[in-house]
Amino acid sequence: MEFEKFEEIAEQAFASLPDFFKSKIENVEVVVEDVPSQEDLKRLRLPKHDLLLGLYKGIPYTERGTWYGMNATLPDRITLYRLNIEQLCRTEKDVESKIYEVLIHEIGHYFGMSDKEIHAAGY
């Protein structure tokens, strides 16, 4: 799939999030990269066979105090890894579903949830 098409699907996935979530999300950018950096993989200590599909970097919403945003604050970042997601999918519809699933998972991290809590919630 072309990079631009993947980005378009990611934008549509974000736009289709429930308003309840979108209204609470602030100072977050969603970006697409082909694969995770070696630095991120090393930092996360993932087994070599694991495919990292997305990554949240930032200050979770639940940890933002009154100090947050008092100075220039870089946006948090949710990165979707295109080639890893595509490797798990057979059709464009599968890609759309997986992007939405990964986006929801990473938004869970934005809201301060652990992987265990996110999986318990069904993502």
KOLVO-282949 format. One record per residue: residue number from 1; residue in one letter; z, y, x of N, C-alpha, C in turn. Coordinates in Angstrom, 1 decimal, padded with zeros to 4 digits. Layout:
<num NUM | residu A | n_z Z | n_y Y | n_x X | ca_z Z | ca_y Y | ca_x X | c_z Z | c_y Y | c_x X>
...
END
This chain:
<num 1 | residu M | n_z 000.0 | n_y -001.2 | n_x 000.9 | ca_z 000.0 | ca_y 000.0 | ca_x 000.0 | c_z 000.0 | c_y 001.2 | c_x 000.9>
<num 2 | residu E | n_z -000.7 | n_y 002.2 | n_x 000.5 | ca_z -000.8 | ca_y 003.5 | ca_x 001.3 | c_z 000.6 | c_y 004.2 | c_x 001.2>
<num 3 | residu F | n_z 000.9 | n_y 004.8 | n_x 002.3 | ca_z 002.2 | ca_y 005.5 | ca_x 002.5 | c_z 002.4 | c_y 006.5 | c_x 001.3>
<num 4 | residu E | n_z 001.4 | n_y 007.3 | n_x 001.0 | ca_z 001.5 | ca_y 008.3 | ca_x 000.0 | c_z 001.8 | c_y 007.7 | c_x -001.4>
<num 5 | residu K | n_z 001.1 | n_y 006.5 | n_x -001.7 | ca_z 001.4 | ca_y 005.9 | ca_x -002.9 | c_z 002.8 | c_y 005.4 | c_x -003.0>
<num 6 | residu F | n_z 003.3 | n_y 004.9 | n_x -001.9 | ca_z 004.7 | ca_y 004.4 | ca_x -001.9 | c_z 005.7 | c_y 005.6 | c_x -002.2>
<num 7 | residu E | n_z 005.4 | n_y 006.7 | n_x -001.5 | ca_z 006.2 | ca_y 007.9 | ca_x -001.7 | c_z 006.2 | c_y 008.4 | c_x -003.2>
<num 8 | residu E | n_z 005.0 | n_y 008.3 | n_x -003.8 | ca_z 004.8 | ca_y 008.7 | ca_x -005.2 | c_z 005.7 | c_y 007.8 | c_x -006.1>
<num 9 | residu I | n_z 005.7 | n_y 006.5 | n_x -005.8 | ca_z 006.5 | ca_y 005.6 | ca_x -006.6 | c_z 008.0 | c_y 005.9 | c_x -006.4>
<num 10 | residu A | n_z 008.4 | n_y 006.2 | n_x -005.2 | ca_z 009.8 | ca_y 006.5 | ca_x -004.9 | c_z 010.2 | c_y 007.8 | c_x -005.7>
<num 11 | residu E | n_z 009.3 | n_y 008.8 | n_x -005.7 | ca_z 009.6 | ca_y 010.0 | ca_x -006.5 | c_z 009.7 | c_y 009.7 | c_x -008.0>
<num 12 | residu Q | n_z 008.8 | n_y 008.9 | n_x -008.5 | ca_z 008.9 | ca_y 008.5 | ca_x -009.9 | c_z 010.2 | c_y 007.7 | c_x -010.2>
<num 13 | residu A | n_z 010.6 | n_y 006.9 | n_x -009.3 | ca_z 011.8 | ca_y 006.1 | ca_x -009.4 | c_z 013.0 | c_y 007.1 | c_x -009.5>
<num 14 | residu F | n_z 013.1 | n_y 008.1 | n_x -008.6 | ca_z 014.1 | ca_y 009.0 | ca_x -008.7 | c_z 014.1 | c_y 009.8 | c_x -010.0>
<num 15 | residu A | n_z 012.9 | n_y 010.2 | n_x -010.4 | ca_z 012.8 | ca_y 011.0 | ca_x -011.6 | c_z 013.2 | c_y 010.2 | c_x -012.8>
<num 16 | residu S | n_z 013.1 | n_y 008.8 | n_x -012.8 | ca_z 013.5 | ca_y 008.0 | ca_x -013.9 | c_z 015.0 | c_y 007.6 | c_x -013.9>
<num 17 | residu L | n_z 015.7 | n_y 008.1 | n_x -013.0 | ca_z 017.2 | ca_y 007.8 | ca_x -013.0 | c_z 017.8 | c_y 008.4 | c_x -014.2>
<num 18 | residu P | n_z 018.9 | n_y 007.8 | n_x -014.7 | ca_z 019.6 | ca_y 008.4 | ca_x -015.9 | c_z 020.0 | c_y 009.8 | c_x -015.5>
<num 19 | residu D | n_z 020.0 | n_y 010.7 | n_x -016.5 | ca_z 020.4 | ca_y 012.1 | ca_x -016.3 | c_z 021.8 | c_y 012.2 | c_x -015.8>
<num 20 | residu F | n_z 022.6 | n_y 011.3 | n_x -016.2 | ca_z 024.0 | ca_y 011.3 | ca_x -015.8 | c_z 024.1 | c_y 011.3 | c_x -014.3>
<num 21 | residu F | n_z 023.3 | n_y 010.4 | n_x -013.6 | ca_z 023.4 | ca_y 010.3 | ca_x -012.2 | c_z 022.7 | c_y 011.5 | c_x -011.5>
<num 22 | residu K | n_z 021.5 | n_y 011.8 | n_x -012.0 | ca_z 020.8 | ca_y 012.9 | ca_x -011.4 | c_z 021.6 | c_y 014.2 | c_x -011.4>
<num 23 | residu S | n_z 022.3 | n_y 014.5 | n_x -012.5 | ca_z 023.1 | ca_y 015.7 | ca_x -012.6 | c_z 024.2 | c_y 015.8 | c_x -011.6>
<num 24 | residu K | n_z 024.7 | n_y 014.6 | n_x -011.1 | ca_z 025.8 | ca_y 014.6 | ca_x -010.1 | c_z 025.3 | c_y 014.5 | c_x -008.7>
<num 25 | residu I | n_z 024.1 | n_y 014.3 | n_x -008.5 | ca_z 023.5 | ca_y 014.2 | ca_x -007.1 | c_z 023.1 | c_y 015.5 | c_x -006.6>
<num 26 | residu E | n_z 023.7 | n_y 015.9 | n_x -005.5 | ca_z 023.4 | ca_y 017.2 | ca_x -004.9 | c_z 023.3 | c_y 017.1 | c_x -003.4>
<num 27 | residu N | n_z 022.4 | n_y 017.9 | n_x -002.9 | ca_z 022.2 | ca_y 018.0 | ca_x -001.4 | c_z 021.9 | c_y 016.6 | c_x -000.8>
<num 28 | residu V | n_z 020.9 | n_y 015.9 | n_x -001.4 | ca_z 020.4 | ca_y 014.6 | ca_x -001.0 | c_z 018.9 | c_y 014.6 | c_x -000.9>
<num 29 | residu E | n_z 018.4 | n_y 014.2 | n_x 000.2 | ca_z 016.9 | ca_y 014.0 | ca_x 000.2 | c_z 016.6 | c_y 012.5 | c_x 000.3>
<num 30 | residu V | n_z 015.5 | n_y 012.2 | n_x -000.4 | ca_z 015.0 | ca_y 010.8 | ca_x -000.3 | c_z 013.8 | c_y 010.8 | c_x 000.5>
<num 31 | residu V | n_z 013.7 | n_y 010.0 | n_x 001.5 | ca_z 012.6 | ca_y 009.9 | ca_x 002.4 | c_z 012.1 | c_y 008.5 | c_x 002.6>
<num 32 | residu V | n_z 010.9 | n_y 008.4 | n_x 003.0 | ca_z 010.3 | ca_y 007.0 | ca_x 003.2 | c_z 009.9 | c_y 006.9 | c_x 004.7>
<num 33 | residu E | n_z 010.3 | n_y 005.8 | n_x 005.3 | ca_z 009.9 | ca_y 005.5 | ca_x 006.7 | c_z 009.3 | c_y 004.1 | c_x 006.6>
<num 34 | residu D | n_z 008.5 | n_y 003.8 | n_x 007.6 | ca_z 008.0 | ca_y 002.4 | ca_x 007.6 | c_z 009.0 | c_y 001.4 | c_x 007.9>
<num 35 | residu V | n_z 009.8 | n_y 001.6 | n_x 008.9 | ca_z 010.9 | ca_y 000.6 | ca_x 009.3 | c_z 012.1 | c_y 001.4 | c_x 009.8>
<num 36 | residu P | n_z 013.2 | n_y 000.7 | n_x 009.8 | ca_z 014.4 | ca_y 001.4 | ca_x 010.4 | c_z 014.3 | c_y 001.5 | c_x 011.9>
<num 37 | residu S | n_z 014.9 | n_y 002.5 | n_x 012.4 | ca_z 015.0 | ca_y 002.7 | ca_x 013.9 | c_z 015.8 | c_y 001.6 | c_x 014.5>
<num 38 | residu Q | n_z 015.5 | n_y 001.4 | n_x 015.8 | ca_z 016.3 | ca_y 000.4 | ca_x 016.5 | c_z 017.8 | c_y 000.9 | c_x 016.6>
<num 39 | residu E | n_z 018.0 | n_y 002.2 | n_x 016.7 | ca_z 019.3 | ca_y 002.8 | ca_x 016.8 | c_z 020.1 | c_y 002.5 | c_x 015.5>
<num 40 | residu D | n_z 019.5 | n_y 002.6 | n_x 014.4 | ca_z 020.2 | ca_y 002.3 | ca_x 013.1 | c_z 020.5 | c_y 000.8 | c_x 013.0>
<num 41 | residu L | n_z 019.5 | n_y 000.0 | n_x 013.4 | ca_z 019.8 | ca_y -001.5 | ca_x 013.3 | c_z 020.9 | c_y -001.8 | c_x 014.2>
<num 42 | residu K | n_z 021.0 | n_y -001.3 | n_x 015.4 | ca_z 022.0 | ca_y -001.6 | ca_x 016.3 | c_z 023.4 | c_y -001.1 | c_x 015.8>
<num 43 | residu R | n_z 023.4 | n_y 000.1 | n_x 015.3 | ca_z 024.6 | ca_y 000.7 | ca_x 014.7 | c_z 025.2 | c_y -000.1 | c_x 013.6>
<num 44 | residu L | n_z 024.3 | n_y -000.7 | n_x 012.7 | ca_z 024.7 | ca_y -001.4 | ca_x 011.6 | c_z 025.0 | c_y -002.9 | c_x 011.9>
<num 45 | residu R | n_z 024.6 | n_y -003.3 | n_x 013.1 | ca_z 024.9 | ca_y -004.7 | ca_x 013.6 | c_z 024.4 | c_y -005.8 | c_x 012.6>
<num 46 | residu L | n_z 023.2 | n_y -005.6 | n_x 012.2 | ca_z 022.6 | ca_y -006.5 | ca_x 011.2 | c_z 022.0 | c_y -007.7 | c_x 012.0>
<num 47 | residu P | n_z 022.1 | n_y -008.9 | n_x 011.4 | ca_z 021.4 | ca_y -010.0 | ca_x 012.0 | c_z 019.9 | c_y -009.8 | c_x 012.1>
<num 48 | residu K | n_z 019.2 | n_y -010.3 | n_x 013.1 | ca_z 017.8 | ca_y -010.0 | ca_x 013.3 | c_z 016.9 | c_y -010.4 | c_x 012.1>
<num 49 | residu H | n_z 017.3 | n_y -011.4 | n_x 011.4 | ca_z 016.5 | ca_y -011.9 | ca_x 010.2 | c_z 016.7 | c_y -011.0 | c_x 009.0>
<num 50 | residu D | n_z 017.7 | n_y -010.2 | n_x 008.9 | ca_z 017.9 | ca_y -009.3 | ca_x 007.8 | c_z 016.9 | c_y -008.2 | c_x 007.7>
<num 51 | residu L | n_z 016.4 | n_y -007.9 | n_x 006.5 | ca_z 015.4 | ca_y -006.8 | ca_x 006.3 | c_z 016.2 | c_y -005.7 | c_x 005.7>
<num 52 | residu L | n_z 016.4 | n_y -004.6 | n_x 006.4 | ca_z 017.0 | ca_y -003.4 | ca_x 005.9 | c_z 016.0 | c_y -002.7 | c_x 005.0>
<num 53 | residu L | n_z 016.3 | n_y -002.6 | n_x 003.7 | ca_z 015.4 | ca_y -002.0 | ca_x 002.7 | c_z 015.7 | c_y -000.5 | c_x 002.5>
<num 54 | residu G | n_z 016.9 | n_y -000.1 | n_x 002.7 | ca_z 017.3 | ca_y 001.3 | ca_x 002.5 | c_z 018.5 | c_y 001.6 | c_x 003.3>
<num 55 | residu L | n_z 018.8 | n_y 002.9 | n_x 003.4 | ca_z 020.0 | ca_y 003.4 | ca_x 004.2 | c_z 020.4 | c_y 004.7 | c_x 003.7>
<num 56 | residu Y | n_z 021.7 | n_y 004.8 | n_x 003.4 | ca_z 022.3 | ca_y 006.1 | ca_x 003.0 | c_z 023.0 | c_y 006.7 | c_x 004.2>
<num 57 | residu K | n_z 022.8 | n_y 007.9 | n_x 004.6 | ca_z 023.5 | ca_y 008.6 | ca_x 005.7 | c_z 024.0 | c_y 009.9 | c_x 005.1>
<num 58 | residu G | n_z 025.3 | n_y 010.1 | n_x 005.2 | ca_z 025.8 | ca_y 011.4 | ca_x 004.8 | c_z 027.3 | c_y 011.3 | c_x 004.4>
<num 59 | residu I | n_z 027.8 | n_y 012.3 | n_x 003.7 | ca_z 029.2 | ca_y 012.4 | ca_x 003.3 | c_z 029.2 | c_y 012.0 | c_x 001.8>
<num 60 | residu P | n_z 029.8 | n_y 010.8 | n_x 001.5 | ca_z 029.8 | ca_y 010.4 | ca_x 000.1 | c_z 030.5 | c_y 011.4 | c_x -000.8>
<num 61 | residu Y | n_z 030.0 | n_y 011.5 | n_x -002.0 | ca_z 030.5 | ca_y 012.4 | ca_x -003.0 | c_z 032.0 | c_y 012.4 | c_x -003.2>
<num 62 | residu T | n_z 032.5 | n_y 011.2 | n_x -003.1 | ca_z 034.0 | ca_y 011.0 | ca_x -003.3 | c_z 034.8 | c_y 011.5 | c_x -002.1>
<num 63 | residu E | n_z 034.1 | n_y 011.8 | n_x -001.0 | ca_z 034.8 | ca_y 012.3 | ca_x 000.2 | c_z 034.6 | c_y 013.8 | c_x 000.4>
<num 64 | residu R | n_z 033.9 | n_y 014.4 | n_x -000.5 | ca_z 033.6 | ca_y 015.9 | ca_x -000.3 | c_z 034.7 | c_y 016.7 | c_x -000.8>
<num 65 | residu G | n_z 035.4 | n_y 017.4 | n_x 000.0 | ca_z 036.5 | ca_y 018.2 | ca_x -000.4 | c_z 036.0 | c_y 019.6 | c_x -000.7>
<num 66 | residu T | n_z 037.0 | n_y 020.5 | n_x -000.9 | ca_z 036.6 | ca_y 021.9 | ca_x -001.3 | c_z 035.9 | c_y 022.6 | c_x -000.1>
<num 67 | residu W | n_z 036.0 | n_y 022.0 | n_x 001.1 | ca_z 035.4 | ca_y 022.6 | ca_x 002.2 | c_z 033.9 | c_y 022.3 | c_x 002.2>
<num 68 | residu Y | n_z 033.4 | n_y 021.3 | n_x 001.5 | ca_z 032.0 | ca_y 020.9 | ca_x 001.5 | c_z 031.1 | c_y 022.0 | c_x 001.0>
<num 69 | residu G | n_z 030.1 | n_y 022.4 | n_x 001.8 | ca_z 029.2 | ca_y 023.4 | ca_x 001.5 | c_z 029.6 | c_y 024.8 | c_x 001.8>
<num 70 | residu M | n_z 030.8 | n_y 025.0 | n_x 002.4 | ca_z 031.3 | ca_y 026.3 | ca_x 002.8 | c_z 030.4 | c_y 026.9 | c_x 003.9>
<num 71 | residu N | n_z 029.8 | n_y 026.0 | n_x 004.7 | ca_z 028.9 | ca_y 026.4 | ca_x 005.8 | c_z 027.6 | c_y 025.8 | c_x 005.5>
<num 72 | residu A | n_z 026.6 | n_y 026.1 | n_x 006.3 | ca_z 025.3 | ca_y 025.4 | ca_x 006.2 | c_z 025.5 | c_y 023.9 | c_x 006.3>
<num 73 | residu T | n_z 025.1 | n_y 023.2 | n_x 005.3 | ca_z 025.3 | ca_y 021.7 | ca_x 005.3 | c_z 024.0 | c_y 021.0 | c_x 005.2>
<num 74 | residu L | n_z 023.7 | n_y 020.2 | n_x 006.2 | ca_z 022.5 | ca_y 019.4 | ca_x 006.1 | c_z 022.5 | c_y 018.5 | c_x 004.9>
<num 75 | residu P | n_z 021.4 | n_y 018.2 | n_x 004.3 | ca_z 021.4 | ca_y 017.2 | ca_x 003.2 | c_z 021.7 | c_y 015.8 | c_x 003.6>
<num 76 | residu D | n_z 022.4 | n_y 015.1 | n_x 002.8 | ca_z 022.5 | ca_y 013.6 | ca_x 003.0 | c_z 021.1 | c_y 013.1 | c_x 002.9>
<num 77 | residu R | n_z 021.0 | n_y 011.8 | n_x 003.3 | ca_z 019.6 | ca_y 011.2 | ca_x 003.3 | c_z 019.7 | c_y 009.8 | c_x 002.8>
<num 78 | residu I | n_z 018.8 | n_y 009.5 | n_x 001.9 | ca_z 018.5 | ca_y 008.1 | ca_x 001.5 | c_z 017.1 | c_y 007.8 | c_x 002.1>
<num 79 | residu T | n_z 017.1 | n_y 006.8 | n_x 002.9 | ca_z 015.8 | ca_y 006.4 | ca_x 003.5 | c_z 015.4 | c_y 005.0 | c_x 002.9>
<num 80 | residu L | n_z 014.1 | n_y 005.0 | n_x 002.4 | ca_z 013.6 | ca_y 003.7 | ca_x 001.9 | c_z 012.6 | c_y 003.2 | c_x 003.0>
<num 81 | residu Y | n_z 012.7 | n_y 001.9 | n_x 003.3 | ca_z 011.8 | ca_y 001.4 | ca_x 004.4 | c_z 010.7 | c_y 000.6 | c_x 003.8>
<num 82 | residu R | n_z 009.5 | n_y 001.3 | n_x 003.8 | ca_z 008.3 | ca_y 000.8 | ca_x 003.1 | c_z 007.9 | c_y -000.6 | c_x 003.5>
<num 83 | residu L | n_z 007.7 | n_y -000.8 | n_x 004.8 | ca_z 007.1 | ca_y -002.1 | ca_x 005.2 | c_z 008.1 | c_y -003.3 | c_x 004.9>
<num 84 | residu N | n_z 009.4 | n_y -003.0 | n_x 005.0 | ca_z 010.4 | ca_y -004.1 | ca_x 004.6 | c_z 010.4 | c_y -004.3 | c_x 003.1>
<num 85 | residu I | n_z 010.3 | n_y -003.3 | n_x 002.3 | ca_z 010.3 | ca_y -003.5 | ca_x 000.9 | c_z 009.0 | c_y -004.2 | c_x 000.5>
<num 86 | residu E | n_z 007.9 | n_y -003.8 | n_x 001.1 | ca_z 006.6 | ca_y -004.4 | ca_x 000.7 | c_z 006.6 | c_y -005.9 | c_x 001.2>
<num 87 | residu Q | n_z 007.2 | n_y -006.2 | n_x 002.2 | ca_z 007.3 | ca_y -007.6 | ca_x 002.7 | c_z 007.9 | c_y -008.5 | c_x 001.7>
<num 88 | residu L | n_z 008.8 | n_y -008.0 | n_x 000.8 | ca_z 009.4 | ca_y -008.8 | ca_x -000.2 | c_z 008.7 | c_y -008.9 | c_x -001.5>
<num 89 | residu C | n_z 007.6 | n_y -008.1 | n_x -001.6 | ca_z 006.9 | ca_y -007.9 | ca_x -002.9 | c_z 005.5 | c_y -008.4 | c_x -002.9>
<num 90 | residu R | n_z 005.1 | n_y -008.9 | n_x -004.1 | ca_z 003.7 | ca_y -009.4 | ca_x -004.2 | c_z 002.8 | c_y -008.5 | c_x -004.9>
<num 91 | residu T | n_z 003.3 | n_y -007.7 | n_x -005.8 | ca_z 002.5 | ca_y -006.8 | ca_x -006.6 | c_z 003.0 | c_y -005.4 | c_x -006.6>
<num 92 | residu E | n_z 002.2 | n_y -004.5 | n_x -007.0 | ca_z 002.7 | ca_y -003.1 | ca_x -007.1 | c_z 003.9 | c_y -002.9 | c_x -008.0>
<num 93 | residu K | n_z 003.9 | n_y -003.7 | n_x -009.1 | ca_z 005.0 | ca_y -003.7 | ca_x -010.0 | c_z 006.3 | c_y -004.2 | c_x -009.4>
<num 94 | residu D | n_z 006.2 | n_y -005.2 | n_x -008.5 | ca_z 007.3 | ca_y -005.7 | ca_x -007.7 | c_z 007.8 | c_y -004.6 | c_x -006.8>
<num 95 | residu V | n_z 006.9 | n_y -003.8 | n_x -006.2 | ca_z 007.3 | ca_y -002.7 | ca_x -005.3 | c_z 008.0 | c_y -001.7 | c_x -006.1>
<num 96 | residu E | n_z 007.5 | n_y -001.3 | n_x -007.3 | ca_z 008.2 | ca_y -000.3 | ca_x -008.1 | c_z 009.6 | c_y -000.8 | c_x -008.5>
<num 97 | residu S | n_z 009.8 | n_y -002.0 | n_x -008.8 | ca_z 011.1 | ca_y -002.5 | ca_x -009.2 | c_z 012.1 | c_y -002.5 | c_x -008.0>
<num 98 | residu K | n_z 011.5 | n_y -002.9 | n_x -006.8 | ca_z 012.4 | ca_y -003.0 | ca_x -005.6 | c_z 012.8 | c_y -001.6 | c_x -005.2>
<num 99 | residu I | n_z 011.9 | n_y -000.7 | n_x -005.2 | ca_z 012.2 | ca_y 000.7 | ca_x -004.9 | c_z 013.3 | c_y 001.2 | c_x -005.7>
<num 100 | residu Y | n_z 013.2 | n_y 001.0 | n_x -007.0 | ca_z 014.3 | ca_y 001.5 | ca_x -008.0 | c_z 015.6 | c_y 000.8 | c_x -007.6>
<num 101 | residu E | n_z 015.6 | n_y -000.5 | n_x -007.4 | ca_z 016.8 | ca_y -001.3 | ca_x -007.1 | c_z 017.4 | c_y -000.7 | c_x -005.8>
<num 102 | residu V | n_z 016.6 | n_y -000.5 | n_x -004.8 | ca_z 017.1 | ca_y 000.0 | ca_x -003.5 | c_z 017.7 | c_y 001.4 | c_x -003.6>
<num 103 | residu L | n_z 017.0 | n_y 002.2 | n_x -004.4 | ca_z 017.4 | ca_y 003.6 | ca_x -004.6 | c_z 018.8 | c_y 003.6 | c_x -005.3>
<num 104 | residu I | n_z 018.9 | n_y 002.8 | n_x -006.4 | ca_z 020.2 | ca_y 002.7 | ca_x -007.1 | c_z 021.3 | c_y 002.2 | c_x -006.1>
<num 105 | residu H | n_z 021.0 | n_y 001.2 | n_x -005.3 | ca_z 022.0 | ca_y 000.7 | ca_x -004.3 | c_z 022.4 | c_y 001.9 | c_x -003.4>
<num 106 | residu E | n_z 021.5 | n_y 002.6 | n_x -002.8 | ca_z 021.9 | ca_y 003.7 | ca_x -001.9 | c_z 022.6 | c_y 004.8 | c_x -002.6>
<num 107 | residu I | n_z 022.2 | n_y 005.1 | n_x -003.8 | ca_z 022.9 | ca_y 006.1 | ca_x -004.6 | c_z 024.4 | c_y 005.6 | c_x -004.8>
<num 108 | residu G | n_z 024.6 | n_y 004.3 | n_x -005.0 | ca_z 025.9 | ca_y 003.8 | ca_x -005.1 | c_z 026.7 | c_y 004.2 | c_x -003.8>
<num 109 | residu H | n_z 026.1 | n_y 004.1 | n_x -002.7 | ca_z 026.8 | ca_y 004.5 | ca_x -001.4 | c_z 027.1 | c_y 006.0 | c_x -001.5>
<num 110 | residu Y | n_z 026.2 | n_y 006.8 | n_x -002.0 | ca_z 026.4 | ca_y 008.2 | ca_x -002.1 | c_z 027.6 | c_y 008.5 | c_x -002.9>
<num 111 | residu F | n_z 027.8 | n_y 007.7 | n_x -004.0 | ca_z 029.0 | ca_y 007.9 | ca_x -004.8 | c_z 030.2 | c_y 007.2 | c_x -004.3>
<num 112 | residu G | n_z 030.2 | n_y 006.7 | n_x -003.0 | ca_z 031.4 | ca_y 006.2 | ca_x -002.4 | c_z 031.6 | c_y 004.7 | c_x -002.6>
<num 113 | residu M | n_z 030.7 | n_y 004.0 | n_x -003.2 | ca_z 030.8 | ca_y 002.6 | ca_x -003.4 | c_z 030.5 | c_y 001.7 | c_x -002.2>
<num 114 | residu S | n_z 031.2 | n_y 000.6 | n_x -002.0 | ca_z 031.0 | ca_y -000.3 | ca_x -001.0 | c_z 029.8 | c_y -001.2 | c_x -001.4>
<num 115 | residu D | n_z 029.3 | n_y -002.0 | n_x -000.5 | ca_z 028.3 | ca_y -003.0 | ca_x -000.8 | c_z 028.8 | c_y -004.0 | c_x -001.9>
<num 116 | residu K | n_z 030.0 | n_y -004.4 | n_x -001.7 | ca_z 030.7 | ca_y -005.3 | ca_x -002.6 | c_z 030.7 | c_y -004.8 | c_x -004.0>
<num 117 | residu E | n_z 031.1 | n_y -003.5 | n_x -004.1 | ca_z 031.2 | ca_y -002.8 | ca_x -005.4 | c_z 029.9 | c_y -002.7 | c_x -006.1>
<num 118 | residu I | n_z 028.9 | n_y -002.3 | n_x -005.2 | ca_z 027.5 | ca_y -002.2 | ca_x -005.8 | c_z 027.0 | c_y -003.5 | c_x -006.3>
<num 119 | residu H | n_z 027.2 | n_y -004.6 | n_x -005.5 | ca_z 026.7 | ca_y -005.9 | ca_x -006.0 | c_z 027.5 | c_y -006.3 | c_x -007.2>
<num 120 | residu A | n_z 028.7 | n_y -006.0 | n_x -007.3 | ca_z 029.5 | ca_y -006.4 | ca_x -008.5 | c_z 029.0 | c_y -005.6 | c_x -009.8>
<num 121 | residu A | n_z 028.4 | n_y -004.4 | n_x -009.5 | ca_z 027.8 | ca_y -003.6 | ca_x -010.6 | c_z 026.4 | c_y -004.1 | c_x -010.9>
<num 122 | residu G | n_z 025.9 | n_y -005.1 | n_x -010.2 | ca_z 024.6 | ca_y -005.6 | ca_x -010.5 | c_z 023.4 | c_y -005.1 | c_x -009.7>
<num 123 | residu Y | n_z 023.7 | n_y -004.5 | n_x -008.6 | ca_z 022.7 | ca_y -004.0 | ca_x -007.7 | c_z 022.8 | c_y -004.5 | c_x -006.3>
END
